[in-house]
Amino acid sequence: MYSDDEGILVDNVLKYEELSQEVERLMERIGVNIPCDLPELKSNAKHIDVFSVLDDNVKNEAAKVFL
């Protein structure tokens, strides 16, 4: 599931039950030091665009790291 013919495809698997803490650790690991409060959605909530919950500072920092 997390690999292909060439090897492992992921660096880290996050636990959903501890998602806020896991995201904080991940952001620290990649050098993004902006707090990111995850929304608490009900399981029957409509799908939302992930970028709609991030403020511009978080989007800009993520762009520096990933682009």
C-alpha positions in Angstrom: 0.0 0.0 0.0 2.9 2.4 0.8 5.4 1.0 -1.7 5.9 0.1 -5.3 8.4 -1.9 -7.3 11.2 0.6 -6.5 10.6 0.7 -2.7 8.9 2.7 0.0 6.8 5.7 -1.1 6.2 7.4 2.2 8.4 8.9 4.9 5.8 8.9 7.6 2.3 7.6 8.4 0.2 9.8 10.6 -2.4 8.5 13.1 -5.8 10.0 12.5 -6.6 9.7 16.2 -3.7 12.1 17.0 -3.8 14.1 13.8 -3.3 17.6 15.3 -0.1 16.4 17.2 1.1 14.5 14.2 0.7 17.5 11.8 2.6 19.7 14.3 5.5 17.2 14.4 5.5 16.9 10.6 5.5 20.7 10.2 8.4 21.0 12.7 10.3 18.3 10.8 10.0 20.1 7.5 10.8 23.5 9.0 7.4 25.2 8.9 6.9 27.0 12.2 3.4 28.4 11.8 0.6 27.0 14.0 -2.1 25.2 11.9 -5.3 24.6 13.7 -7.2 21.8 12.0 -10.9 22.1 11.7 -13.0 19.6 13.6 -15.5 18.2 11.2 -18.3 15.7 11.8 -18.0 12.4 10.0 -21.0 13.3 7.9 -19.8 16.7 6.9 -19.4 17.7 3.3 -16.0 17.4 1.7 -14.1 20.7 1.9 -11.1 21.9 0.0 -8.1 21.5 2.2 -6.7 24.8 1.2 -9.8 26.6 2.3 -8.9 26.0 6.0 -5.3 27.2 5.7 -4.5 30.9 6.1 -2.2 32.7 3.6 0.9 32.4 5.9 0.6 28.6 6.1 0.1 28.4 2.4 3.1 30.6 1.7 5.4 28.6 4.1 4.2 25.3 2.5 5.0 26.7 -0.9 8.5 27.5 0.2 9.1 23.9 1.4 7.4 22.0 -1.4 7.8 24.1 -4.5 
